[in-house]
Amino acid sequence: MSSPADGPGVPFFELTLLHEDLRVDLDRIWHEITADNAFIGGGAVDRFEERFASFCDVGHCVGVANGTDALELILSGLGIGPGDEVIVPGNTFLATAEAVHNVGASPVFVDVDPDTLLVTAEEITAAVTARTAAAIPVHLYGQMAAMPEILAACDRAGIACIEDAAQAHGARWDGRPAGSWGVAAGFSFYPGKNLGAFGDGGAVVTNDAALASRIRSIANHGRSETDRSLHDLIGRNSRLDGLQAAVLDRKLDEVSTWNEARRRVHASYATLLPSNAIAVSVRSEAEAVHHLEVVRVPDRDAVRDALAMCGIGTSVHYPIPCHLQPALQRDGQSELPVVEQAARHIVSLPMFPHLTSEQIARVASELGRVVSP
Ligand SMILES: *Cc1c(COP(=O)(O)O)cnc(C)c1O
C-alpha cells in the first residue's frame, strides 16, 4: 500500500499554464494599453462589452468593477431598495446576499435541490411575500439553475428575476446561454472564474436597453450619457479597466475551449471517483461549465486532511451557508436543511482546464483510498 506522501501533488487550481499559452498576446496587450493610456473605458472596454454581449446572446453589456457590484447595480437600476425582499439561495457565495443588503433590501434565503444544490422554482414560490421584489437564482458551480421553471415562477409572482452568473460563463440550458434569461445577469471576472481578468472585473448583461443605460450611468457617477458634465443622479464609481477589458477580450477567444476541457475533466472524474464520493448531479437540459467539481463525502474534514497529506489541494464552497453567517442573521429566517446538510459534506476537488488525466487519476485514486466506506 502506498504511503500518503507518495506521488506528485495536485494543486486545487492553477493559472500559470493558461497564461503561458497566451504570453505573447498578453505582453502585447500590456504594451498597447500603456501606449494608449486608455486605462478607464475606451476602445478595449467597448469592444469587450460588445463581444461579451453576443457571447451571452443579449443586446447589452456594461463592464463594471466586479461581480458583486454587477448584482448591486442591477438591483439599484431596478429601483430595489429599503423595504424590499429579495430571494437568494442559502447555498451561494456571500456576495449574492451582500449585494442585496448593500442596496438596503433584505435577502431571504431559500433551500436548494438536493441533487444539484441549486435553487428551484418551488423554493422561490414558497418564499414570496407582499414585499418580495426579486429573486436571484445562482448558477452555482457552473451549472445553470432550471431557468424555464424559475422564470415562470417569478412571472407568476410578479417579481424580477436576476441571474447570478458569476460561476457560469458560457453555461447553457436547452442551448440558451446563462445571462440571457432573467431581466439582467451579473458576471464576475475575478481571476479564478472561468473567464478571469488580471484583477477584479465584472459585467451586467441585459436585453433591456433602458436598464443598461441607467446602470451605465449609476456606475459612472450618475453621469448623463450625452453630456459628461451633467449628473442626472447620484451614482457611484464601478467601471471596468481598459487593461482588464483587453485581457478579457483575448481570453474570450479561448473560454469555450477551456469550458470544453473542464467538461472532459468532469467526465473523467465521473468514471473514476469512488462510489461514496457523490458528485453534484448535472441535469440533462444543462450544459455545465464546471467552475467547480463538488462532491459529497461522508467524513469531509478527514477526507480533506488526508488529501492534503498527499499534496492534493481541495476547498469547500461554502462551509458556512449565508443564512448562518453572523453578518446576515435575521429574524424569521427558516432553517434550510438541504443547504445545511450539504455544507457538512461537500468538498471541491481540483478543477481547471489544464488538469491532466494523470492528475485526475491521482486525485480519484487517493480519494478512493481515504474516503470512509
Ligand atoms: C465570485 C462570485 C460573486 C462575486 O464576484 P466578485 O467579482 O468577486 O465580486 C458573486 N456570486 C457568486 C456566485 C460568485 O461566485
The ligand as a Gaussian input file, in Angstrom:
#p B3LYP/6-31G(d) Opt

LIG

0 1
 C      -17.442000      35.353000      -7.414000
 C      -18.887000      35.421000      -7.140000
 C      -19.555000      36.639000      -6.931000
 C      -18.848000      37.942000      -6.742000
 O      -17.977000      38.308000      -7.732000
 P      -16.733000      39.281000      -7.389000
 O      -16.203000      39.619000      -8.734000
 O      -15.777000      38.510000      -6.548000
 O      -17.286000      40.465000      -6.673000
 C      -20.938000      36.624000      -6.786000
 N      -21.616000      35.471000      -6.833000
 C      -21.012000      34.273000      -6.996000
 C      -21.850000      33.040000      -7.039000
 C      -19.628000      34.209000      -7.133000
 O      -19.034000      33.022000      -7.287000

